[in-house]
Amino acid sequence: MQLGDSRAGKLFGNLAAFGRALRRAGVPLDSARMALAADACLAVGLAQRDDVSAALEAVLVSREQDRMVFRELFDAFFRDPDMAQKLLSQLLPSGQGKAEPSRRRPRVREALAPRQLPGQLSKPKQEDHKVEFDAAMTASDLQRLKHADFNALSGAEYHLVERLARDIRLELPQFAARRVRPGVRGARLHWPGVMRHAARTGGELMHLPRMQRQRQPLPLLVLLDVSGSMERYARLLLAFLHAATHGLRRRDFFAFGTQLTDLTPAMRIGDSDQMLATASRAIEDFAGGTQLGASLATLRQQHARRLIGRRTLVLLVSDGLDTGEPQELLGELDWLRRHCRRLLWLNPLLRFEGYAPLARGAQALHARAHGTLAIHNLEKLEDLASSLAALMRR
């Protein structure tokens, strides 16, 4: 199972529904073939839609006259999980000059038609389950997703927002490094440059280059909560931070739940999808409890060198629902605060108006962190760079 995969547990249910649609279309199927279909999907993987289609066709279709029916039904069925009535209304003409008669086979239209049991009353669908079949996402849809909470997204919207989050860049505040380079400002003269300019002007000193300190982004250390309450945020924030901090000279990532997991080797992988798969295999306590104090103790004992000369910017991503001892957490947060430039708490629960840190872990984080920021939607991720700069100036 992938980290934070919202589709976990739905594969076999979708295959069973697809098998029932095939049987309504006249394709002979039994339970043995459906079991083979599930094994075929797991064998080829779910990354490529064409691979899944070819695998299912190989095990479910045994007659040539059913082949095109299967392909049309597969394209219709796996376009959206809630497509039956909506798709049929889009295929059939709804008014003069608005739609052409459907060219799909009658067997496919019959299989997609809504079925109603005798005596069953049709119930209107709720507005939040409404499915739209737009050829391209409109500006209003993008605006809605930009302000939508990550925890309230559907499966398809979640993966779309994850892709959009990878395009957001995070410009970290910079500091004056010890190394110098030629420039226009500085306390010392750049004598090789002075002599070169003097040679061009016949020995006259017309320009005095100086040595100025280089500007570098702050070293970054990210502590990401992967407990059960943060499950919907963990995968998306990993993808965002992987792409947003690409190119930094020094960045370290750790995941914590009941234990601390070093994700820095996984974050060095260039492809975000491959990075997420590697991180999923490395994290053993995903969707478990939260013991931030014990995890910070492991950081102090085994990875203290990751904090570079009190210049490191620490981003702690958590909702603060810690199950450990508050005194241990306070002690470890005091140590972390002394050895970093800034300790910033990124809290998705700030999406609630009037939020107050009532949990013991949240109270400890609120007392020791230099600042708190919200990261529950795309708008907050886009504003994260400016918010970090404002907190650093403060």
C-alpha positions as MATLAB code, in Angstrom:
seq = 'MQLGDSRAGKLFGNLAAFGRALRRAGVPLDSARMALAADACLAVGLAQRDDVSAALEAVLVSREQDRMVFRELFDAFFRDPDMAQKLLSQLLPSGQGKAEPSRRRPRVREALAPRQLPGQLSKPKQEDHKVEFDAAMTASDLQRLKHADFNALSGAEYHLVERLARDIRLELPQFAARRVRPGVRGARLHWPGVMRHAARTGGELMHLPRMQRQRQPLPLLVLLDVSGSMERYARLLLAFLHAATHGLRRRDFFAFGTQLTDLTPAMRIGDSDQMLATASRAIEDFAGGTQLGASLATLRQQHARRLIGRRTLVLLVSDGLDTGEPQELLGELDWLRRHCRRLLWLNPLLRFEGYAPLARGAQALHARAHGTLAIHNLEKLEDLASSLAALMRR';
ca = [
       0.000    0.000    0.000;
       1.332    3.424   -0.894;
       1.771    6.151    1.686;
      -1.566    7.887    2.173;
      -3.161    6.062   -0.782;
      -6.850    6.979   -0.632;
      -7.746    4.073   -2.946;
      -6.621    1.370   -0.509;
      -9.305   -1.271   -0.090;
     -11.420   -0.212   -3.104;
      -9.795   -2.204   -5.913;
     -11.763   -5.423   -5.480;
     -15.035   -3.585   -4.956;
     -14.568   -1.684   -8.209;
     -13.668   -4.886  -10.052;
     -16.785   -6.606   -8.731;
     -18.968   -3.716   -9.912;
     -17.269   -3.791  -13.312;
     -17.895   -7.543  -13.530;
     -21.593   -7.040  -12.825;
     -21.741   -4.437  -15.604;
     -20.074   -6.888  -18.008;
     -22.587   -9.606  -17.123;
     -25.454   -7.184  -17.771;
     -23.854   -6.529  -21.179;
     -23.925  -10.264  -21.946;
     -20.284  -11.142  -21.302;
     -20.054  -14.595  -19.625;
     -18.212  -14.305  -16.291;
     -17.868  -16.284  -13.101;
     -16.109  -15.874   -9.773;
     -12.968  -17.650  -10.986;
     -12.495  -15.135  -13.787;
     -13.002  -12.231  -11.357;
     -10.328  -13.690   -9.072;
      -7.986  -13.882  -12.075;
      -8.845  -10.272  -12.898;
      -7.799   -9.145   -9.410;
      -4.509  -11.062   -9.699;
      -3.886   -9.560  -13.137;
      -4.371   -6.003  -11.835;
      -1.957   -6.600   -8.988;
       0.553   -8.150  -11.399;
       0.651   -5.274  -13.903;
       0.091   -2.486  -11.355;
      -2.324    0.429  -11.438;
       0.018    3.119  -12.719;
      -0.926    2.776  -16.415;
      -4.570    2.627  -17.453;
      -3.767    0.847  -20.747;
      -1.921   -1.940  -18.891;
      -4.918   -2.540  -16.623;
      -7.263   -2.612  -19.627;
      -5.115   -5.139  -21.511;
      -4.740   -7.368  -18.441;
      -8.483   -7.416  -17.719;
      -9.331   -8.034  -21.366;
      -6.978  -11.009  -21.459;
      -8.674  -12.778  -18.545;
     -12.299  -11.640  -18.832;
     -13.024  -11.829  -22.582;
     -13.223  -15.238  -24.253;
     -15.382  -14.406  -27.308;
     -14.494  -12.113  -30.175;
     -17.952  -10.504  -30.234;
     -17.423   -9.337  -26.623;
     -14.094   -7.633  -27.224;
     -15.349   -4.229  -28.412;
     -18.120   -4.306  -25.788;
     -15.470   -4.785  -23.113;
     -13.335   -1.905  -24.388;
     -16.203    0.559  -24.585;
     -17.525   -0.461  -21.189;
     -14.038   -0.227  -19.632;
     -13.551    3.304  -21.002;
     -16.955    4.350  -19.672;
     -16.819    2.597  -16.307;
     -13.319    3.639  -15.209;
     -13.723    7.229  -16.247;
     -15.332    8.004  -12.893;
     -16.565    5.777  -10.027;
     -19.962    7.466   -9.935;
     -20.604    7.622  -13.633;
     -23.559    5.355  -14.427;
     -26.508    7.734  -14.480;
     -24.434   10.801  -15.266;
     -22.643    9.202  -18.191;
     -25.852    7.854  -19.688;
     -27.462   11.292  -19.507;
     -24.438   12.736  -21.292;
     -24.521   10.084  -24.007;
     -28.234   10.378  -24.799;
     -29.671   13.503  -26.440;
     -31.097   16.022  -23.970;
     -32.504   18.595  -26.389;
     -32.596   19.715  -29.974;
     -29.224   20.743  -31.302;
     -27.413   19.979  -28.004;
     -26.290   16.387  -28.459;
     -26.117   13.716  -31.067;
     -27.587   10.243  -30.582;
     -25.208    7.906  -28.784;
     -23.060    5.715  -31.012;
     -22.328    3.190  -28.290;
     -23.483   -0.372  -28.645;
     -26.906   -1.190  -27.203;
     -25.340   -3.781  -24.905;
     -23.094   -1.095  -23.400;
     -25.961    1.379  -22.945;
     -28.070   -1.311  -21.314;
     -25.255   -2.246  -18.939;
     -24.787    1.392  -17.924;
     -28.485    2.068  -17.431;
     -29.471    2.576  -13.761;
     -31.162   -0.470  -12.260;
     -33.981   -0.065   -9.755;
     -35.412   -2.849   -7.641;
     -39.206   -3.338   -7.531;
     -40.755   -1.040   -4.954;
     -37.528    0.883   -4.447;
     -37.864    4.667   -4.416;
     -35.217    6.680   -6.133;
     -33.447    9.120   -3.815;
     -32.009   12.383   -5.000;
     -28.246   12.530   -4.885;
     -26.586   14.835   -2.447;
     -24.857   17.882   -3.890;
     -21.454   16.935   -2.542;
     -21.517   13.651   -4.496;
     -22.365   15.335   -7.775;
     -20.135   14.278  -10.684;
     -19.396   16.532  -13.620;
     -17.893   15.348  -16.914;
     -16.058   18.434  -18.165;
     -13.498   18.104  -20.939;
     -11.191   20.514  -19.087;
     -11.182   21.812  -15.534;
     -12.684   25.291  -15.337;
     -11.267   28.255  -13.458;
     -13.941   27.896  -10.780;
     -12.945   24.265  -10.180;
      -9.297   25.226   -9.781;
     -10.250   28.037   -7.425;
     -12.342   25.637   -5.334;
      -9.488   23.109   -5.127;
      -7.106   25.899   -4.193;
      -9.122   26.611   -1.042;
     -10.278   23.036   -0.322;
      -8.957   21.286    2.770;
      -6.743   18.315    1.915;
      -8.717   16.142    4.320;
     -12.008   16.834    2.480;
     -10.878   15.916   -1.045;
     -12.107   12.920   -2.979;
      -9.642   10.386   -4.356;
      -9.416   11.973   -7.809;
      -9.206   15.497   -6.389;
      -6.515   14.401   -3.930;
      -4.224   13.164   -6.695;
      -4.877   16.276   -8.776;
      -4.044   18.565   -5.845;
      -0.916   16.518   -5.195;
       0.215   17.197   -8.764;
      -0.573   20.895   -8.422;
       1.345   21.104   -5.133;
       4.509   19.884   -6.865;
       4.592   23.075   -8.953;
       4.776   25.355   -5.888;
       8.239   26.644   -5.036;
       9.467   27.387   -1.531;
      12.053   30.178   -1.349;
      13.833   29.881    1.982;
      15.335   32.907    3.778;
      19.046   33.389    3.148;
      21.976   34.140    5.446;
      25.459   35.534    4.968;
      27.851   32.590    4.713;
      31.504   32.620    5.774;
      32.764   32.242    2.228;
      33.324   35.424    0.254;
      33.290   36.379   -3.405;
      34.136   39.502   -5.416;
      31.442   42.150   -5.229;
      30.734   45.830   -4.753;
      30.447   45.807   -0.966;
      32.627   44.424    1.778;
      35.246   45.296    4.360;
      38.223   43.886    2.430;
      39.533   44.744   -0.992;
      39.797   42.136   -3.708;
      43.448   42.780   -4.559;
      43.676   40.542   -7.664;
      40.717   42.453   -9.097;
      42.274   45.793   -8.111;
      45.512   44.963   -9.952;
      43.681   43.760  -13.078;
      41.655   46.974  -13.293;
      44.766   49.091  -12.663;
      46.585   47.326  -15.524;
      43.793   48.297  -17.889;
      43.967   51.985  -16.938;
      47.745   52.469  -17.002;
      48.238   52.019  -13.265;
      45.462   54.372  -12.162;
      43.146   52.986   -9.460;
      39.759   53.741  -10.986;
      37.820   50.857   -9.460;
      38.227   49.055   -6.133;
      36.507   45.626   -6.122;
      35.731   44.258   -2.696;
      35.121   40.881   -1.112;
      31.567   40.323    0.106;
      30.048   37.340    1.907;
      28.012   34.913   -0.138;
      24.270   34.528    0.452;
      22.971   30.979    0.939;
      19.557   29.518    1.841;
      19.225   28.375    5.432;
      19.796   24.653    6.014;
      16.429   22.931    6.293;
      15.306   20.135    8.604;
      11.745   18.829    8.245;
      10.004   16.649   10.850;
       6.808   15.180    9.360;
       4.089   13.538   11.440;
       2.858   10.313    9.757;
       0.373    9.241   12.445;
      -3.209    8.233   11.693;
      -4.616   11.750   12.125;
      -2.070   13.100    9.610;
      -2.533   10.321    7.035;
      -4.221   12.527    4.405;
      -1.562   15.228    4.727;
       1.636   13.144    4.912;
       1.870   11.947    1.295;
       0.842   15.295   -0.199;
       3.229   17.334    1.953;
       6.087   14.970    1.162;
       5.486   15.460   -2.566;
       5.246   19.230   -2.081;
       8.418   19.553    0.001;
      10.346   17.212   -2.309;
       9.668   19.414   -5.331;
       9.645   22.777   -3.527;
      13.080   22.326   -1.914;
      14.780   20.755   -4.923;
      18.254   22.201   -5.412;
      18.952   23.100   -1.787;
      22.494   22.313   -0.718;
      21.417   21.008    2.680;
      18.012   19.546    3.488;
      17.165   16.718    5.891;
      13.815   14.980    6.286;
      12.524   12.779    9.089;
       9.164   11.094    9.577;
       7.939   10.406   13.087;
       5.083    8.470   14.587;
       5.952    6.001   17.303;
       9.574    6.136   16.103;
      11.873    8.337   14.019;
      12.564    7.426   10.371;
      15.273    9.092    8.287;
      13.837    9.985    4.862;
      16.840   12.006    3.638;
      18.100    9.221    1.298;
      14.629    8.889   -0.223;
      14.363   12.655   -0.767;
      17.524   12.580   -2.893;
      15.603   10.644   -5.566;
      14.695   12.948   -8.429;
      11.292   11.492   -9.323;
       8.572   12.334   -6.790;
       6.550    9.161   -7.386;
       9.600    6.963   -6.896;
      10.503    8.970   -3.793;
       7.039    8.375   -2.324;
       7.280    4.641   -2.986;
      10.704    4.487   -1.308;
       9.463    6.509    1.667;
       6.446    4.214    2.041;
       8.711    1.200    2.330;
      10.974    2.958    4.829;
       8.216    4.098    7.223;
       7.179    1.211    9.471;
       4.822    3.114   11.794;
       2.657    4.876    9.214;
      -0.907    5.675   10.393;
      -0.075    4.701   13.975;
       0.268    6.798   17.124;
       2.384    9.894   17.819;
       5.270   10.037   20.297;
       7.067   13.228   19.379;
       9.132   13.380   22.575;
      10.713    9.954   22.009;
      11.312   10.784   18.328;
      13.075   14.040   19.210;
      15.189   12.142   21.736;
      16.316    9.842   18.913;
      17.109   12.903   16.813;
      19.210   14.354   19.617;
      21.088   11.119   20.300;
      21.720    9.912   16.743;
      21.305   12.834   14.323;
      22.377   15.953   16.245;
      24.942   16.786   13.527;
      22.081   17.529   11.117;
      21.592   20.818   12.996;
      24.342   23.026   11.545;
      25.747   25.749   13.779;
      22.380   27.043   15.004;
      21.549   28.130   11.437;
      19.095   25.346   10.609;
      15.450   26.178    9.946;
      13.295   23.416   11.476;
       9.788   22.811   10.115;
       7.751   20.535   12.381;
       4.606   19.355   10.542;
       2.077   17.921   12.999;
      -1.385   18.400   14.454;
       0.033   18.192   17.989;
      -2.002   15.131   19.053;
       0.890   13.548   20.953;
       0.457   10.500   23.191;
       3.809   10.721   25.014;
       4.784   12.400   28.255;
       4.434   16.215   28.128;
       7.522   16.840   30.284;
       9.711   14.738   27.997;
       8.362   16.602   24.966;
       9.006   19.999   26.575;
      12.586   19.033   27.393;
      13.330   17.813   23.874;
      11.708   20.900   22.328;
      13.884   23.117   24.534;
      16.991   21.322   23.226;
      15.818   21.604   19.618;
      15.027   25.297   20.045;
      18.523   26.008   21.430;
      20.245   24.284   18.497;
      18.346   25.747   15.529;
      17.760   29.147   13.955;
      13.971   28.933   14.101;
      11.500   26.208   15.089;
       8.276   26.655   13.122;
       5.172   24.541   13.692;
       3.101   23.802   10.568;
      -0.324   22.821   11.877;
      -3.188   21.668    9.577;
      -5.717   22.134   12.402;
      -5.467   25.883   11.993;
      -8.097   25.470    9.284;
     -10.699   25.574   12.068;
     -11.778   29.055   13.076;
     -11.107   29.685   16.738;
      -8.647   26.778   17.052;
      -6.959   26.531   20.443;
      -4.150   24.082   21.384;
      -6.013   22.044   24.000;
      -4.094   18.762   23.623;
      -1.002   18.424   25.797;
       1.323   17.958   22.838;
      -0.195   20.953   21.062;
       0.266   23.095   24.165;
       3.944   22.126   24.355;
       4.485   22.958   20.689;
       2.617   26.238   21.036;
       4.794   27.229   23.988;
       8.167   26.340   22.430;
       7.767   27.048   18.696;
       8.875   30.424   17.341;
       5.772   30.587   15.159;
       2.810   28.595   13.825;
       1.584   28.389   10.233;
      -1.354   26.665    8.520;
      -0.752   24.182    5.685;
      -4.185   22.650    5.026;
      -4.785   23.756    1.410;
      -2.983   24.904   -1.729;
      -3.428   28.582   -0.908;
      -1.542   28.165    2.365;
       1.247   26.241    0.622;
       1.613   29.054   -1.911;
       1.834   31.602    0.922;
       4.294   29.491    2.929;
       7.443   31.178    1.556;
       6.279   34.705    2.407;
       5.012   33.544    5.808;
       8.386   31.973    6.615;
      10.186   35.173    5.651;
       7.852   37.228    7.883;
       8.426   34.930   10.868;
      12.202   35.001   10.345;
      12.191   38.814   10.365;
      10.104   38.804   13.521;
];
